[in-house]
Amino acid sequence: MSILWQVGHLVAVILGLAYVISPKRAHQFGFEFLRQSSSDQSEASNTPVWLYRGLGTLLIFIGITGLL
């Protein structure tokens, strides 16, 4: 069971790094509720990008603390 937990934490770190490094690409395939519909606002917003970076940072923190 310990190996399974370590693999899970490692996956969390890798996923977190993907969210921090390229949040726009993750935004294309990510959660639907974080996307901005074109009818809601006409101008682009950086809010989803920062939400993905925050989510990535949280995943990295959880993964690293689980591995230690």
C-alpha positions as CSV (number, residue, x, y, z in Angstrom):
1,M,0.0,0.0,0.0
2,S,2.9,2.3,0.7
3,I,4.1,2.0,-2.9
4,L,0.7,2.9,-4.2
5,W,0.6,6.0,-2.1
6,Q,4.0,7.1,-3.3
7,V,2.9,6.6,-6.9
8,G,-0.2,8.7,-6.3
9,H,1.9,11.5,-4.7
10,L,4.3,11.3,-7.6
11,V,1.4,11.6,-10.1
12,A,0.1,14.6,-8.1
13,V,3.5,16.3,-8.5
14,I,3.7,15.6,-12.2
15,L,0.2,16.9,-12.7
16,G,0.9,20.0,-10.6
17,L,4.0,20.7,-12.7
18,A,1.9,20.4,-15.9
19,Y,-0.6,22.9,-14.5
20,V,2.1,25.4,-13.4
21,I,4.2,25.2,-16.5
22,S,1.4,25.3,-19.2
23,P,-1.9,26.4,-17.7
24,K,-3.4,27.4,-21.0
25,R,-2.9,23.9,-22.4
26,A,-4.4,22.4,-19.3
27,H,-7.3,24.9,-19.6
28,Q,-8.2,23.5,-23.0
29,F,-8.7,20.0,-21.5
30,G,-9.5,20.9,-17.9
31,F,-12.5,21.5,-15.8
32,E,-15.6,22.9,-17.6
33,F,-16.6,25.1,-14.7
34,L,-13.3,27.0,-14.9
35,R,-13.8,27.9,-18.5
36,Q,-15.2,31.2,-19.6
37,S,-18.1,31.1,-22.0
38,S,-17.9,33.5,-24.9
39,S,-21.4,34.9,-24.2
40,D,-20.5,35.8,-20.6
41,Q,-17.7,38.2,-21.3
42,S,-16.3,39.5,-24.6
43,E,-12.7,40.2,-23.3
44,A,-10.2,37.6,-22.4
45,S,-9.4,37.1,-18.7
46,N,-6.4,35.7,-17.0
47,T,-8.4,34.3,-14.0
48,P,-8.6,30.7,-15.3
49,V,-4.9,30.7,-15.9
50,W,-4.1,31.8,-12.4
51,L,-6.6,29.3,-11.0
52,Y,-4.8,26.5,-12.8
53,R,-1.5,27.7,-11.5
54,G,-2.9,27.8,-8.0
55,L,-4.3,24.3,-8.4
56,G,-0.9,23.1,-9.7
57,T,0.9,24.7,-6.8
58,L,-1.5,22.9,-4.4
59,L,-0.9,19.6,-6.1
60,I,2.9,20.0,-6.0
61,F,2.7,20.8,-2.3
62,I,0.5,17.8,-1.5
63,G,2.7,15.5,-3.6
64,I,5.9,16.6,-2.0
65,T,4.7,16.5,1.5
66,G,3.3,13.0,0.8
67,L,6.6,11.8,-0.5
68,L,8.6,13.1,2.5
